[in-house]
Structure formats: C-alpha cells, structure tokens
Amino acid sequence: MTEPQNPQTNQTQNPNAEAQPGAATDANAVPVEQRLAELEAKHAEVADAYLRAKAEAENTRRRAEEEISKARKFAVEGFADSLLPVKDSLEAALSVQNGTPEQLREGVHATLRQLSQALERNKVLEVNPPAGTKFDPHQHQAISVVPADQEPNTVVAVLQKGYVIAERVLRPALVTVSAPK
C-alpha cells in the first residue's frame, strides 16, 4: 500500500516551482527585466549607429555638392589659362606703332600657332575634311549640293572649319557636297 502524498511535501521538495512575477520558470533562462535592459541597450546602440550613418551620408552629399559647384565654377580655368598668352600676343601686336606688314604677318602667324596649341591642349580639335571625304551629318553641315566629278554625297569644299571637343561637335564644318549623278 502506498501512503497518500501530502501537498505540502511537494512544495518543500521544489521551492522554486511557484511562479514569481518577473522570474523565469527555467533555471537557465534570463529574467525578463535583464532581457529588456539588454534589448534597450541594443536599441540605443542601433539608433546611435543609424544617426551616425545618416550624418555621414549628409556630409558626403554636401561635400559632393560643393565639389560639383567648384568644378562648374572653375571648369574653364585651364582653358582660360592657355588663352592668356594669345591675349598677351595680340596686345603686344597692337602696341607696335611702326610695324611693317611682314612683321605684323609674322606676329599674326605666331599668335595663331599659340591659339591652335591652346585649343589642342584643351581637346578642341578641328574638323576639316579633305575633298572626297564621305559626308557625315554628325560632323558636317551641307550648305549646298553642287555637281562634281567625284562620288556622290562627298565633300567638295570646306567653307568653314568645324570643331569637336572630347568627341562632341562644338561646331559642324560648313561644306559643299557633291550631287548625285
């Protein structure tokens, strides 16, 4: 025969069996208050990291805008610097009172060379197609179509040189084009 168990004896065997508010029932579990404190600390850490990342992104955006503004403002600085010797040469030519036509012509040629060098340094290149070149509407502008003894749709003469800057047409070459036969 078995003796009936006393309910009080079960309580004395496991004193932690009774649930206490805020305490975990498992011996390995973390108390709720401690877990809440850990989560709040983690939240504060993540919120701080978010604010720092947001501030860094804003600073990067602001610096990029400043650099773009400076680039726009000073984009022609190099080009203007290379044109200053041309201006100096023209002013020097105007200051000569009794120059001979040969001296003036020589000065104009020297100034033209300076200007051509300045344009080349800044990637401004001439479009001056030789006669017989296939007409290219992207780089040439046909002023007239004339009968000629060459292939149809080819350049007969250049009336005004064109220019490209970094492979972009600044001004198309004005040309006459041969008529179809």
HELIX and SHEET records of a PDB file:
HELIX    1   1 PRO A    7  GLN A   13  1                                   7    
HELIX    2   2 PRO A   15  ALA A   17  5                                   3    
HELIX    3   3 VAL A   32  LYS A   73  1                                  42    
HELIX    4   4 GLU A   77  SER A   95  1                                  19    
HELIX    5   5 PRO A  101  ARG A  121  1                                  21    
SHEET    1   A 3 VAL A 124  VAL A 127  0                                        
SHEET    2   A 3 GLY A 162  ILE A 165 -1                                        
SHEET    3   A 3 ARG A 168  ARG A 171 -1                                        
SHEET    1   B 3 HIS A 140  VAL A 146  0                                        
SHEET    2   B 3 ALA A 173  SER A 178  1                                        
SHEET    3   B 3 VAL A 155  GLN A 160 -1                                        
END                                                                             
